[in-house]
Each structure stands twice: as structure tokens, then as C-alpha cells.
């Protein structure tokens, strides 16, 4: 490759960052343009600097590497670098360029960079890893949702979610602390939230069961749920059946 790969390192451990920088310094095709010690910094720098390649740790404080990917507007090639081998299969299912298991050798890092160079030549610079992360089924139910609101990142515990509204390719998440938009599907949340706590009442709404104050009929076979704050949401026929099943009425 004639052009250098503009590269960002997102890694919370300074020793690991320094080792990676040392290894990468001998690879002519690499130009390190930033290093970040957490996912918050990573989102900001990746969206601003638009690198070709990101070396990304998975287990980091604040937000994980997978959660960070969900917030990216720019879509660089991703090489995961982590001490946890249980993420290896998931990384390849997400279509990451490669996966480095710490401790790795310099030769292994060189091999990973070569894979990225080959991928860029055949597929282009943009990666679909972020989309794969968003679409892939989760293991277990969500306990928090990470959202980006302009320049701020919010971590909303699932317990704080009141209801979710569909908005084309996005959803609006209404919580006790405010509301935020996220590029996710309703299907994702329907399968990722505990069905004992959340119910799909309409193609446009998922509601926390404990937020429901009453169910009212307003036309023949047409219903609305009324939440504790008096918010009214439409209920479809399928949604009414779901409500009957979970509320046992």
C-alpha cells in the first residue's frame, strides 16, 4: 500500500499502549494519529479524525469496546486486542479484521496489519463491524444501554427505561432521566430486554411492565395503555395478547 494507514489505539492500560506503539513503530505502513485510554475518548477521536484502522481493547472502564463501536459515525477497520479469549469468536462474527490475544508477539501484530491492508485493497477502507455489533444477538439480557447525545455519552441502566418508541432506523429511549435516540431496531430491544420486565405492545412501542398504570379500551378491539405519568400509547391486537399473557388478565 502506498498510503499509510492512519491508526488510533484505544486501550486503557498504558503498558499495553506503549508496547503496541513500539511494535507498530517499525511498520512503515502505519501512522499513529491518536491514542485513547477509554471508550469515551475513542468515540470522540475516531469520529473527529476518521482513521483507517483502530486497535481496540474490549474490556475497558466506562464503556466496553463493543459498546463504543455502537456509537461510531465513522466506520474504520477494527483489530481487537484483548486478554480475554472468550471474545475471539464474537470478534470474527462481527467481521473484525483480526483479533490479537494478549500477550501477542510483534510478528503476530505484523500479520494482523497485513490482513487489514489486504482487506482494504479488496473491500475498501470502510468496515461493517459497527453494524454487525448492532445486529448480532446478545448473550443474556441487557443491563444497560449506551447512547450518544451530541458530544455527551450517557449510560442508561435498563431499570431506568420507561418505554421505547420506533423511529424508522432509530429508536427513542424514554428513561427516568430523559430521552435519547439510538440507531438500533425494535427487534433488537425486543430480544435483548428481559421479557418479564418489558412487553411489545405495538410495532412502535416496547413498554416496561411496571410503568403501566392501566389499559383502556377506546374503540372496539382498540386499546391504549396509560403509564404512571399519564402518557398514552397505542396497543395493537398482538400487543394486547402480549399484555394478557404477561399480566395474566
C-alpha positions in Angstrom: 0.0 0.0 0.0 1.3 3.5 -0.9 -0.8 5.4 1.6 -0.2 5.0 5.3 -2.9 3.5 7.5 -4.0 6.3 9.8 -4.3 4.5 13.1 -5.8 5.0 16.5 -5.1 2.9 19.6 -7.9 2.5 22.1 -6.5 0.8 25.2 -6.9 1.5 28.9 -3.6 0.1 30.0 -0.6 2.4 29.5 1.9 -0.5 29.3 -0.2 -2.3 26.6 -0.4 1.0 24.6 3.3 1.6 24.8 4.1 -2.0 23.7 1.8 -1.7 20.8 3.2 1.7 19.8 6.7 0.2 20.0 5.7 -2.8 17.8 3.9 -0.5 15.3 6.8 2.0 15.0 8.7 -0.5 12.8 5.7 -1.0 10.4 6.1 1.6 7.6 2.5 1.5 6.5 1.3 2.6 10.0 0.8 6.2 11.1 -0.4 6.5 14.7 -2.6 9.6 14.9 -4.0 9.2 18.4 -4.2 7.0 21.4 -7.1 6.8 23.8 -7.4 5.3 27.3 -11.1 4.7 27.3 -14.1 4.3 25.0 -15.4 7.9 25.6 -12.1 9.3 24.2 -12.2 6.6 21.5 -15.6 7.7 20.2 -14.6 11.3 20.1 -11.2 10.8 18.4 -12.5 8.3 15.8 -15.4 10.4 14.7 -13.2 13.5 14.6 -10.0 12.1 13.0 -11.6 9.4 10.8 -8.8 6.8 10.9 -8.4 3.9 8.6 -7.6 1.4 11.4 -8.4 1.1 15.1 -6.8 -1.2 17.6 -9.5 -1.7 20.2 -9.5 -3.3 23.6 -12.8 -4.9 24.6 -12.8 -4.8 28.4 -12.3 -1.1 29.4 -13.7 1.1 32.2 -16.8 3.3 31.5 -17.9 1.5 28.3 -16.7 -1.7 26.6 -15.2 -1.8 23.1 -18.4 -3.4 21.7 -20.5 -0.5 23.2 -18.0 2.0 21.8 -18.5 0.6 18.3 -22.2 1.2 18.5 -21.6 4.9 18.9 -19.3 5.5 15.9 -20.3 7.6 12.9 -17.1 6.8 11.1 -16.5 3.1 10.3 -12.8 2.2 10.3 -11.3 -1.3 10.1 -11.1 -2.9 13.6 -8.4 -5.1 15.1 -9.5 -6.2 18.6 -6.6 -6.6 21.1 -7.7 -8.1 24.4 -6.6 -10.5 27.2 -9.9 -12.4 27.1 -10.1 -15.3 24.6 -13.9 -15.8 25.1 -14.4 -12.8 22.7 -12.5 -14.3 19.8 -15.4 -16.0 18.1 -17.6 -12.9 18.5 -14.9 -10.7 17.1 -14.8 -12.7 13.9 -18.6 -12.9 13.7 -18.6 -9.1 13.9 -16.3 -9.2 10.8 -13.3 -7.6 12.6 -10.1 -7.6 10.5 -8.3 -9.6 13.2 -8.1 -10.5 16.9 -5.0 -10.2 19.0 -4.9 -12.2 22.2 -2.6 -10.6 24.8 0.3 -11.2 25.2 1.0 -11.2 21.4 4.2 -11.1 19.5 5.5 -8.4 17.2 5.2 -11.0 14.3 1.6 -11.6 15.2 0.9 -7.8 15.1 2.6 -7.5 11.7 0.4 -10.3 10.4 -2.7 -8.5 11.6 -1.8 -5.3 9.9 -1.1 -7.3 6.7 -4.7 -8.6 6.9 -6.1 -5.1 7.2 -4.0 -4.0 4.1 -5.3 -6.9 2.1 -8.9 -6.2 3.2 -8.7 -2.6 2.3 -7.3 -3.4 -1.2 -10.2 -5.9 -1.8 -13.1 -4.4 0.1 -12.3 -0.7 0.7 -11.5 1.3 3.8 -14.9 1.3 5.4 -15.8 -1.6 7.7 -19.2 -3.0 8.7 -18.1 -4.1 12.2 -20.3 -1.5 13.9 -23.3 -2.7 12.0 -22.6 -6.3 12.9 -22.2 -5.4 16.6 -25.6 -3.7 16.4 -27.4 -6.5 14.7 -25.9 -9.5 16.4 -27.9 -11.4 19.1 -26.8 -10.8 22.6 -25.8 -13.4 25.2 -28.1 -12.7 28.1 -30.4 -9.7 28.6 -29.3 -6.1 28.6 -28.5 -4.4 31.9 -27.6 -1.0 30.4 -27.8 1.0 27.2 -25.1 3.3 26.0 -26.3 6.3 23.9 -24.6 9.3 22.4 -26.3 12.7 22.6 -24.3 15.3 20.6 -20.9 15.4 22.4 -22.0 13.5 25.5 -22.3 9.8 26.1 -24.9 8.5 28.6 -25.1 5.1 30.2 -28.7 4.3 31.0 -29.4 1.4 33.2 -32.2 -0.8 31.9 -34.0 -0.2 35.2 -34.4 3.4 34.2 -36.0 2.7 30.8 -39.8 3.6 30.8 -40.6 2.8 27.2 -39.0 2.7 23.7 -40.5 4.1 20.5 -39.7 3.1 17.0 -38.5 5.9 14.7 -37.5 4.3 11.3 -33.9 3.2 11.6 -33.7 4.6 15.1 -35.4 4.2 18.4 -36.2 6.8 21.0 -35.5 5.5 24.5 -37.5 7.2 27.3 -36.0 6.9 30.7 -36.5 8.4 34.1 -33.5 10.7 33.4 -34.5 11.9 29.9 -34.9 10.6 26.4 -32.2 9.6 23.9 -32.2 8.4 20.3 -30.1 5.3 19.3 -29.6 3.6 15.9 -31.0 0.3 16.8 -34.0 -1.8 15.8 -37.1 -2.6 17.8 -36.4 -6.2 17.2 -33.0 -5.8 18.9 -34.6 -4.5 22.0 -37.5 -6.9 21.9 -35.0 -9.8 22.0 -32.4 -8.1 24.3 -34.7 -6.9 27.1 -36.0 -9.3 29.8 -39.5 -10.4 28.6 -40.6 -10.5 32.3 -39.9 -6.7 32.6 -40.7 -5.4 29.1 -43.5 -6.1 26.7 -44.0 -5.2 23.0 -47.5 -3.6 22.8 -47.3 -2.2 19.3 -45.0 -2.3 16.3 -43.9 1.2 17.5 -43.7 0.6 21.3 -42.0 -1.5 23.9 -43.0 -0.7 27.5 -41.7 -1.5 30.9 -44.4 -3.6 32.6 -44.1 -1.7 35.9 -44.7 1.6 34.1 -48.2 0.6 33.1 -50.9 2.2 35.2 -54.0 0.9 33.3 -55.3 -0.4 30.0 -58.2 1.5 28.4 -60.5 0.5 25.5 -61.3 3.4 23.3 -62.8 1.7 20.3 -64.0 -1.9 19.6 -60.9 -4.1 19.9 -58.7 -1.0 20.2 -56.8 -0.2 23.4 -54.3 2.2 24.9 -52.0 1.7 27.8 -51.7 4.6 30.3 -48.4 5.0 32.1 -48.0 6.3 35.6 -47.1 9.8 34.2 -50.3 9.7 32.1 -48.5 9.0 28.8 -50.9 7.1 26.4 -49.6 4.5 24.0 -51.4 2.6 21.3 -51.9 -1.2 21.7 -52.1 -3.5 18.7 -54.1 -6.8 18.7 -50.9 -8.7 19.1 -49.7 -6.2 21.7 -53.0 -6.8 23.7 -52.4 -10.5 23.6 -48.8 -9.9 24.9 -50.2 -7.8 27.7 -52.8 -10.5 28.6 -50.0 -13.1 28.7 -47.7 -11.1 30.9 -50.3 -9.6 33.2 -52.5 -12.7 33.4 -55.9 -11.0 32.9 
